[in-house]
Amino acid sequence: MELIIFLVIGALAGFAAGLFGVGGGTIIVPLLFIVFSQMGYNPDVVMHLALGTSLATIVVTSISSLMAHNKKGGIMWPLFKNLAPGMAIGCFFGAGIAGWLSAVYLQFIVGLFLLWVAYNMFMGSKKNGRQYKNFTYDFSANGCWSRDWHRFRHFWYWRW
């Protein structure tokens, strides 16, 4: 039964990521938190387990997504080279802080972050997209909803 639950969570996260353009962790972390809590895991580690498990799955999906986007020329490698060192350092410190925080504080922080994401998705963006090669990129939290609300978020990335 557990396998079916986790397959459904993965399918829901993948579907939402493709349809709405949200990160899979936005879906997986809350669902894993609920499932792990219902399975009787220690409440002191449930949020840590949900975050860590989500990050482990993201490694696998990121590689396949990277290859697909790279084939279409959809990766700004110069930007990646500038972002990567800071992200690596930030991940190191972020994981250290998450490990240090109690489950209650970590749940609160994750919850606030998800509320912020939801707010930005509902309110949309007032900024215009920037052009890079033949693609239109919008670097706001969710600029496409205000600009192209009738289109699925996934498709804005590939608009020619």
N, CA, C and O of each residue as an XYZ file, in Angstrom:
640
protein
N       0.821     -1.198      0.000
C       0.000      0.000      0.000
C       0.866      1.263      0.000
O       0.534      2.254     -0.650
N       1.985      1.214      0.741
C       2.872      2.382      0.783
C       3.399      2.722     -0.597
O       3.485      3.895     -0.958
N       3.752      1.708     -1.372
C       4.274      1.938     -2.715
C       3.253      2.686     -3.563
O       3.614      3.608     -4.295
N       1.997      2.305     -3.473
C       0.952      2.981     -4.241
C       0.818      4.438     -3.812
O       0.676      5.327     -4.652
N       0.862      4.678     -2.517
C       0.766      6.052     -2.009
C       1.902      6.903     -2.561
O       1.676      8.025     -3.012
N       3.120      6.376     -2.527
C       4.265      7.154     -2.993
C       4.250      7.320     -4.512
O       4.689      8.353     -5.018
N       3.755      6.327     -5.246
C       3.616      6.476     -6.695
C       2.596      7.574     -7.030
O       2.805      8.354     -7.959
N       1.514      7.629     -6.283
C       0.498      8.662     -6.503
C       1.067     10.041     -6.174
O       0.842     10.997     -6.916
N       1.802     10.149     -5.067
C       2.421     11.432     -4.707
C       3.371     11.883     -5.818
O       3.354     13.046     -6.222
N       4.185     10.971     -6.300
C       5.114     11.312     -7.379
C       4.384     11.737     -8.645
O       4.785     12.692     -9.311
N       3.319     11.029     -8.971
C       2.544     11.379    -10.163
C       1.877     12.741    -10.005
O       1.866     13.539    -10.943
N       1.323     13.013     -8.832
C       0.700     14.318     -8.582
C       1.724     15.447     -8.667
O       1.460     16.494     -9.259
N       2.880     15.225     -8.077
C       3.922     16.253     -8.103
C       4.411     16.492     -9.529
O       4.583     17.637     -9.944
N       4.632     15.422    -10.270
C       5.067     15.571    -11.655
C       4.025     16.254    -12.513
O       4.352     17.107    -13.338
N       2.768     15.881    -12.322
C       1.672     16.489    -13.075
C       1.567     17.982    -12.762
O       1.460     18.807    -13.669
N       1.599     18.320    -11.473
C       1.504     19.728    -11.079
C       2.704     20.524    -11.572
O       2.559     21.672    -11.991
N       3.881     19.924    -11.525
C       5.083     20.618    -12.003
C       4.976     20.899    -13.497
O       5.321     21.987    -13.959
N       4.499     19.918    -14.243
C       4.359     20.112    -15.682
C       3.238     21.064    -16.047
O       3.380     21.872    -16.966
N       2.130     20.977    -15.339
C       0.964     21.787    -15.663
C       1.085     23.224    -15.181
O       0.768     24.157    -15.918
N       1.540     23.406    -13.953
C       1.567     24.733    -13.352
C       2.948     25.355    -13.292
O       3.071     26.550    -13.023
N       3.983     24.579    -13.535
C       5.327     25.124    -13.489
C       5.863     25.317    -12.088
O       6.870     26.000    -11.901
N       5.211     24.729    -11.103
C       5.736     24.827     -9.738
C       6.773     23.743     -9.543
O       6.734     22.719    -10.225
N       7.684     23.946     -8.638
C       8.669     22.917     -8.340
C       8.004     21.713     -7.698
O       7.062     21.853     -6.919
N       8.499     20.536     -8.030
C       7.926     19.320     -7.460
C       7.942     19.304     -5.950
O       7.046     18.738     -5.324
N       8.963     19.927     -5.349
C       9.052     19.977     -3.898
C       7.910     20.748     -3.258
O       7.547     20.492     -2.110
N       7.343     21.692     -3.999
C       6.200     22.447     -3.492
C       5.018     21.535     -3.242
O       4.200     21.799     -2.361
N       4.925     20.476     -4.003
C       3.843     19.497     -3.856
C       4.286     18.344     -2.960
O       3.551     17.930     -2.064
N       5.492     17.827     -3.206
C       5.949     16.624     -2.517
C       6.138     16.845     -1.015
O       5.729     16.004     -0.215
N       6.749     17.958     -0.623
C       7.047     18.170      0.800
C       5.782     18.145      1.665
O       5.743     17.412      2.653
N       4.747     18.922      1.327
C       3.543     18.849      2.170
C       2.884     17.466      2.154
O       2.403     16.998      3.186
N       2.861     16.815      0.989
C       2.250     15.490      0.927
C       3.040     14.457      1.728
O       2.461     13.637      2.440
N       4.360     14.504      1.608
C       5.177     13.577      2.394
C       5.036     13.852      3.883
O       5.024     12.922      4.690
N       4.931     15.116      4.246
C       4.728     15.454      5.652
C       3.448     14.797      6.177
O       3.444     14.215      7.262
N       2.377     14.891      5.413
C       1.097     14.283      5.815
C       1.219     12.767      5.881
O       0.801     12.155      6.863
N       1.785     12.161      4.851
C       1.897     10.695      4.807
C       2.796     10.178      5.919
O       2.439      9.228      6.615
N       3.961     10.797      6.090
C       4.869     10.348      7.147
C       4.230     10.501      8.529
O       4.427      9.657      9.403
N       3.470     11.569      8.725
C       2.772     11.754     10.001
C       1.744     10.653     10.221
O       1.624     10.119     11.324
N       1.009     10.318      9.178
C      -0.007      9.271      9.278
C       0.615      7.888      9.469
O      -0.006      6.993     10.042
N       1.843      7.722      8.985
C       2.529      6.436      9.118
C       3.135      6.260     10.507
O       3.663      5.193     10.822
N       3.063      7.282     11.324
C       3.522      7.161     12.696
C       4.983      7.491     12.929
O       5.537      7.136     13.969
N       5.622      8.172     11.970
C       7.011      8.579     12.191
C       7.078      9.595     13.329
O       6.102     10.288     13.616
N       8.209      9.670     13.954
C       8.442     10.599     15.058
C       8.196     12.033     14.579
O       8.828     12.472     13.618
N       7.289     12.770     15.233
C       6.996     14.145     14.814
C       8.217     15.068     14.814
O       8.226     16.087     14.123
N       9.232     14.716     15.577
C      10.439     15.547     15.622
C      11.277     15.465     14.352
O      12.138     16.314     14.124
N      11.033     14.449     13.522
C      11.839     14.293     12.306
C      11.012     14.258     11.026
O      11.575     14.160      9.935
N       9.691     14.336     11.135
C       8.840     14.200      9.946
C       9.152     15.263      8.894
O       9.303     14.932      7.718
N       9.251     16.522      9.291
C       9.516     17.584      8.314
C      10.902     17.438      7.715
O      11.089     17.676      6.522
N      11.871     17.052      8.525
C      13.220     16.827      8.006
C      13.227     15.689      6.987
O      13.891     15.782      5.954
N      12.489     14.616      7.277
C      12.396     13.494      6.344
C      11.714     13.910      5.043
O      12.143     13.518      3.958
N      10.664     14.696      5.156
C       9.937     15.149      3.968
C      10.837     16.011      3.078
O      10.861     15.833      1.861
N      11.570     16.937      3.682
C      12.477     17.794      2.906
C      13.610     16.991      2.274
O      13.908     17.155      1.091
N      14.235     16.131      3.057
C      15.349     15.334      2.537
C      14.920     14.388      1.432
O      15.615     14.250      0.426
N      13.785     13.737      1.609
C      13.288     12.812      0.586
C      12.938     13.576     -0.685
O      13.221     13.111     -1.789
N      12.332     14.727     -0.535
C      11.995     15.551     -1.696
C      13.257     15.964     -2.449
O      13.299     15.895     -3.677
N      14.269     16.387     -1.725
C      15.526     16.782     -2.371
C      16.174     15.621     -3.115
O      16.741     15.806     -4.191
N      16.089     14.428     -2.541
C      16.661     13.251     -3.211
C      15.951     12.970     -4.528
O      16.595     12.609     -5.513
N      14.638     13.131     -4.554
C      13.905     12.892     -5.805
C      14.194     13.988     -6.826
O      14.198     13.732     -8.030
N      14.431     15.195     -6.353
C      14.693     16.304     -7.261
C      16.003     16.095     -8.022
O      16.118     16.513     -9.174
N      16.978     15.461     -7.400
C      18.247     15.188     -8.082
C      17.991     14.374     -9.348
O      18.522     14.692    -10.412
N      17.186     13.336     -9.232
C      16.908     12.462    -10.377
C      16.124     13.205    -11.453
O      16.490     13.158    -12.627
N      15.052     13.888    -11.065
C      14.231     14.573    -12.058
C      14.951     15.759    -12.687
O      14.703     16.090    -13.846
N      15.832     16.396    -11.941
C      16.570     17.533    -12.487
C      17.477     17.127    -13.630
O      17.623     17.872    -14.599
N      18.078     15.976    -13.532
C      18.982     15.518    -14.597
C      18.215     15.310    -15.894
O      18.655     15.764    -16.951
N      17.070     14.628    -15.831
C      16.296     14.402    -17.054
C      15.735     15.713    -17.596
O      15.697     15.915    -18.810
N      15.304     16.597    -16.718
C      14.781     17.888    -17.148
C      15.886     18.735    -17.779
O      15.660     19.409    -18.784
N      17.068     18.699    -17.192
C      18.208     19.435    -17.734
C      18.502     18.997    -19.165
O      18.722     19.835    -20.040
N      18.506     17.708    -19.400
C      18.800     17.207    -20.739
C      17.732     17.645    -21.744
O      18.060     18.032    -22.865
N      16.454     17.586    -21.347
C      15.377     17.978    -22.244
C      15.428     19.475    -22.559
O      15.273     19.872    -23.714
N      15.643     20.295    -21.550
C      15.698     21.739    -21.769
C      16.939     22.133    -22.563
O      16.887     23.055    -23.377
N      18.042     21.450    -22.334
C      19.270     21.754    -23.056
C      19.127     21.451    -24.544
O      19.667     22.180    -25.375
N      18.407     20.387    -24.891
C      18.185     20.048    -26.303
C      17.451     21.164    -27.031
O      17.687     21.388    -28.219
N      16.572     21.861    -26.341
C      15.811     22.958    -26.941
C      16.531     24.299    -26.811
O      16.001     25.329    -27.228
N      17.731     24.294    -26.237
C      18.469     25.539    -26.057
C      17.881     26.420    -24.965
O      18.045     27.640    -24.983
N      17.200     25.799    -24.021
C      16.490     26.545    -22.992
C      17.249     26.738    -21.696
O      16.634     26.964    -20.654
N      18.557     26.657    -21.732
C      19.341     26.891    -20.515
C      20.302     28.044    -20.780
O      21.036     28.041    -21.768
N      20.285     29.006    -19.904
C      21.210     30.131    -20.019
C      22.474     29.752    -19.249
O      22.595     30.049    -18.060
N      23.408     29.099    -19.925
C      24.617     28.592    -19.272
C      25.447     29.678    -18.612
O      25.983     29.443    -17.529
N      25.581     30.864    -19.213
C      26.331     31.916    -18.494
C      25.674     32.272    -17.155
O      26.369     32.506    -16.166
N      24.355     32.311    -17.124
C      23.659     32.583    -15.877
C      23.863     31.434    -14.896
O      24.060     31.660    -13.702
N      23.814     30.207    -15.398
C      24.040     29.039    -14.551
C      25.413     29.107    -13.893
O      25.551     28.851    -12.697
N      26.423     29.455    -14.683
C      27.786     29.535    -14.145
C      27.894     30.577    -13.036
O      28.678     30.413    -12.102
N      27.110     31.644    -13.137
C      27.129     32.671    -12.094
C      26.320     32.261    -10.870
O      26.662     32.635     -9.748
N      25.248     31.493    -11.075
C      24.389     31.085     -9.967
C      24.939     29.896     -9.173
O      24.758     29.823     -7.958
N      25.606     28.972     -9.856
C      25.995     27.696     -9.248
C      26.835     27.832     -7.973
O      26.518     27.172     -6.983
N      27.886     28.651     -7.948
C      28.672     28.730     -6.701
C      27.855     29.217     -5.512
O      27.938     28.647     -4.424
N      27.074     30.256     -5.713
C      26.240     30.776     -4.634
C      25.189     29.776     -4.186
O      24.895     29.671     -2.995
N      24.620     29.041     -5.135
C      23.623     28.036     -4.775
C      24.239     26.904     -3.973
O      23.637     26.412     -3.019
N      25.441     26.490     -4.360
C      26.112     25.418     -3.622
C      26.378     25.849     -2.174
O      26.141     25.085     -1.238
N      26.869     27.069     -2.004
C      27.128     27.580     -0.654
C      25.818     27.725      0.114
O      25.736     27.352      1.284
N      24.792     28.268     -0.546
C      23.494     28.435      0.098
C      22.868     27.115      0.504
O      22.273     27.010      1.577
N      23.000     26.102     -0.350
C      22.470     24.768     -0.017
C      23.176     24.185      1.199
O      22.543     23.590      2.071
N      24.472     24.358      1.249
C      25.247     23.849      2.381
C      24.762     24.479      3.684
O      24.499     23.777      4.661
N      24.647     25.805      3.691
C      24.212     26.493      4.906
C      22.734     26.245      5.204
O      22.348     26.088      6.362
N      21.910     26.209      4.154
C      20.485     25.952      4.346
C      20.220     24.588      4.954
O      19.379     24.447      5.841
N      20.942     23.580      4.471
C      20.787     22.234      5.032
C      21.272     22.190      6.476
O      20.676     21.521      7.320
N      22.347     22.900      6.750
C      22.846     22.952      8.123
C      21.855     23.607      9.068
O      21.636     23.130     10.181
N      21.261     24.694      8.622
C      20.263     25.382      9.455
C      19.020     24.515      9.621
O      18.469     24.427     10.718
N      18.570     23.870      8.531
C      17.391     22.993      8.621
C      17.639     21.859      9.615
O      16.741     21.495     10.374
N      18.838     21.305      9.614
C      19.168     20.250     10.562
C      19.216     20.740     11.998
O      18.961     19.976     12.929
N      19.535     21.990     12.176
C      19.635     22.572     13.509
C      18.267     22.965     14.062
O      18.051     22.926     15.274
N      17.334     23.346     13.169
C      16.012     23.801     13.606
C      15.158     22.646     14.123
O      15.279     21.509     13.664
N      14.309     22.957     15.071
C      13.351     21.954     15.530
C      12.278     21.785     14.456
O      12.109     22.649     13.596
N      11.565     20.679     14.514
C      10.534     20.373     13.522
C       9.464     21.455     13.471
O       8.980     21.796     12.392
N       9.091     21.998     14.623
C       8.033     23.014     14.676
C       8.453     24.268     13.907
O       7.677     24.798     13.112
N       9.669     24.739     14.141
C      10.138     25.930     13.444
C      10.307     25.668     11.950
O       9.995     26.527     11.125
N      10.796     24.498     11.610
C      10.966     24.150     10.209
C       9.615     24.081      9.499
O       9.486     24.560      8.372
N       8.611     23.492     10.143
C       7.263     23.460      9.584
C       6.742     24.876      9.376
O       6.136     25.170      8.346
N       6.972     25.745     10.338
C       6.512     27.118     10.244
C       7.169     27.833      9.061
O       6.495     28.528      8.301
N       8.466     27.665      8.909
C       9.198     28.318      7.817
C       8.736     27.786      6.464
O       8.507     28.567      5.541
N       8.597     26.466      6.336
C       8.127     25.879      5.078
C       6.712     26.358      4.777
O       6.397     26.687      3.634
N       5.862     26.398      5.796
C       4.494     26.875      5.609
C       4.440     28.317      5.147
O       3.667     28.654      4.250
N       5.260     29.180      5.754
C       5.318     30.580      5.326
C       5.789     30.699      3.884
O       5.253     31.491      3.109
N       6.788     29.909      3.532
C       7.293     29.939      2.165
C       6.198     29.529      1.177
O       6.023     30.171      0.141
N       5.466     28.466      1.496
C       4.404     28.009      0.599
C       3.283     29.040      0.489
O       2.701     29.204     -0.583
N       2.977     29.731      1.577
C       1.993     30.809      1.515
C       2.477     31.956      0.636
O       1.696     32.544     -0.112
N       3.765     32.273      0.728
C       4.344     33.318     -0.114
C       4.262     32.922     -1.591
O       3.916     33.748     -2.436
N       4.578     31.667     -1.901
C       4.487     31.186     -3.281
C       3.044     31.282     -3.770
O       2.792     31.763     -4.874
N       2.099     30.824     -2.949
C       0.685     30.886     -3.328
C       0.245     32.332     -3.559
O      -0.446     32.616     -4.538
N       0.631     33.234     -2.683
C       0.281     34.643     -2.830
C       0.790     35.184     -4.163
O       0.051     35.844     -4.895
N       2.052     34.903     -4.473
C       2.630     35.396     -5.727
C       1.963     34.780     -6.947
O       1.828     35.436     -7.981
N       1.551     33.539     -6.834
C       0.873     32.909     -7.964
C      -0.505     33.534     -8.190
O      -0.905     33.748     -9.334
N      -1.224     33.825     -7.123
C      -2.551     34.413     -7.264
C      -2.499     35.881     -7.664
O      -3.336     36.349     -8.436
N      -1.533     36.592     -7.147
C      -1.461     38.024     -7.432
C      -0.813     38.320     -8.780
O      -1.059     39.377     -9.362
N       0.009     37.405     -9.283
C       0.653     37.611    -10.569
C       1.763     38.633    -10.494
O       2.128     39.106     -9.417
N       2.284     38.962    -11.639
C       3.418     39.877    -11.720
C       3.051     41.067    -12.585
O       2.257     40.956    -13.520
N       3.631     42.186    -12.265
C       3.432     43.400    -13.058
C       4.621     43.644    -13.984
O       4.628     44.604    -14.754
N       5.623     42.772    -13.905
C       6.831     42.956    -14.700
C       6.657     42.319    -16.073
O       5.902     41.362    -16.239
N       7.364     42.864    -17.043
C       7.388     42.276    -18.373
C       8.511     41.267    -18.456
O       9.493     41.365    -17.721
N       8.375     40.301    -19.342
C       9.414     39.292    -19.527
C      10.623     39.862    -20.239
O      10.537     40.902    -20.892
N      11.749     39.179    -20.110
C      12.969     39.553    -20.803
C      13.202     38.572    -21.926
O      12.859     37.396    -21.804
N      13.778     39.032    -23.011
C      14.049     38.179    -24.162
C      15.443     37.571    -24.044
O      16.402     38.252    -23.680
N      15.543     36.296    -24.354
C      16.830     35.615    -24.440
C      16.738     34.678    -25.621
O      15.922     33.755    -25.619
N      17.554     34.897    -26.622
C      17.484     34.150    -27.875
C      16.056     34.244    -28.399
O      15.538     35.344    -28.587
N      15.413     33.097    -28.639
C      14.062     33.091    -29.187
C      13.003     32.833    -28.132
O      11.843     32.608    -28.477
N      13.363     32.860    -26.867
C      12.435     32.535    -25.795
C      12.061     33.790    -25.014
O      12.823     34.755    -24.962
N      10.898     33.761    -24.418
C      10.494     34.821    -23.503
C      10.584     34.260    -22.099
O       9.925     33.271    -21.779
N      11.392     34.881    -21.263
C      11.548     34.464    -19.878
C      10.958     35.526    -18.983
O      11.104     36.718    -19.255
N      10.308     35.122    -17.941
C       9.813     36.058    -16.955
C      10.399     35.633    -15.628
O      10.111     34.537    -15.147
N      11.223     36.486    -15.025
C      11.955     36.107    -13.832
C      11.191     36.390    -12.544
O      11.751     36.275    -11.454
N       9.915     36.758    -12.660
C       9.125     36.976    -11.450
C       8.699     35.631    -10.882
O       8.894     34.592    -11.512
N       8.119     35.655     -9.692
C       7.698     34.410     -9.049
C       6.694     33.666     -9.912
O       6.724     32.436     -9.962
N       5.817     34.371    -10.584
C       4.861     33.712    -11.463
C       4.294     34.712    -12.453
O       3.089     34.965    -12.466
N       5.138     35.269    -13.262
C       4.708     36.303    -14.189
C       3.729     35.863    -15.242
O       2.964     36.682    -15.750
N       3.729     34.596    -15.585
C       2.875     34.177    -16.686
C       1.402     34.251    -16.332
O       0.577     34.432    -17.227
N       1.035     34.120    -15.062
C      -0.391     34.145    -14.726
C      -0.986     35.512    -15.023
O      -2.129     35.589    -15.474
N      -0.265     36.572    -14.792
C      -0.815     37.895    -15.081
C      -0.747     38.195    -16.572
O      -1.590     38.932    -17.085
N       0.216     37.652    -17.266
C       0.420     37.949    -18.666
C      -0.376     36.996    -19.559
O      -1.006     37.435    -20.522
N      -0.355     35.732    -19.259
C      -1.007     34.720    -20.083
C      -1.796     33.771    -19.206
O      -1.550     32.565    -19.242
N      -2.712     34.258    -18.438
C      -3.394     33.450    -17.427
C      -4.119     32.273    -18.024
O      -4.325     31.279    -17.326
N      -4.514     32.330    -19.270
C      -5.280     31.257    -19.881
C      -4.404     30.121    -20.394
O      -4.917     29.079    -20.801
N      -3.107     30.308    -20.380
C      -2.212     29.246    -20.838
C      -1.655     28.504    -19.634
O      -1.527     29.062    -18.544
N      -1.335     27.271    -19.845
C      -0.698     26.522    -18.767
C       0.718     27.033    -18.579
O       1.405     27.365    -19.544
N       1.142     27.090    -17.338
C       2.439     27.654    -17.007
C       3.577     26.919    -17.712
O       4.575     27.536    -18.083
N       3.439     25.654    -17.892
C       4.524     24.891    -18.506
C       4.839     25.395    -19.907
O       6.002     25.375    -20.309
N       3.861     25.839    -20.648
C       4.056     26.168    -22.046
C       4.655     27.549    -22.278
O       5.125     27.826    -23.382
N       4.653     28.430    -21.271
C       5.212     29.764    -21.481
C       6.697     29.690    -21.770
O       7.243     30.533    -22.482
N       7.339     28.692    -21.222
C       8.790     28.566    -21.370
C       9.181     28.316    -22.809
O      10.229     28.783    -23.255
N       8.361     27.590    -23.543
C       8.715     27.183    -24.904
C       8.083     28.055    -25.968
O       8.140     27.712    -27.149
N       7.482     29.172    -25.591
C       6.829     30.055    -26.570
C       7.903     30.674    -27.463
O       8.894     31.211    -26.967
N       7.711     30.599    -28.742
C       8.695     31.102    -29.701
C       8.390     32.514    -30.093
O       9.116     33.102    -30.895
